[in-house]
């Protein structure tokens, strides 16, 4: 059996009331955290800020890549490789 740890965090009154009303708030919080961690930006790792070194790598990467809107119609912002003759989304 896995050893479990207790983790706590501060929440404002409104969030605390919403969580207290959940039938299984621990499971809800675990799932929400795992989903958020799976969706974290791989470059900044969720900080929202690139380090100067990451910025240099990003600048080099963008010499042959660009950010654009997915042409499949989903409307999401995605990366495109400028060397691809045809994008897989088209």
C-alpha positions, -999 to +999 in steps of 0.1 A: +000+000+000+013+035-009+021+058+019-001+089+017+009+124+028-014+152+039-011+184+020-029+216+030-034+249+014-052+282+022-084+290+004-107+320+007-141+315+024-160+311-009-137+283-022-136+266+012-175+265+013-176+251-022-150+224-013-168+215+019-200+208+000-182+183-023-190+146-014-153+136-019-133+167-019-100+149-014-105+129-046-117+161-064-086+180-054-063+152-063-079+149-098-079+187-103-042+189-094-032+160-116-051+175-145-035+209-140+000+193-138-007+174-170-016+207-187+014+227-175+035+244-202+065+222-208+088+252-214+081+275-184+067+246-163+037+266-151+056+297-140+044+318-169+079+333-173+108+320-193+143+323-179+169+342-200+184+309-211+149+295-221+143+327-240+175+322-260+164+286-269+129+299-277+143+325-300+164+299-319+134+276-321+112+303-336+137+308-365+120+277-381+087+276-362+058+299-356+027+301-334-007+301-352-043+290-350-050+254-358-065+252-393-087+222-384-113+246-369-108+239-332-094+275-328-065+265-305-031+281-307-005+256-318+031+255-330+039+250-367+072+238-382+081+261-411+100+232-428+068+211-432+054+213-467+019+203-454+007+204-419-010+173-405-040+194-395-048+206-431 
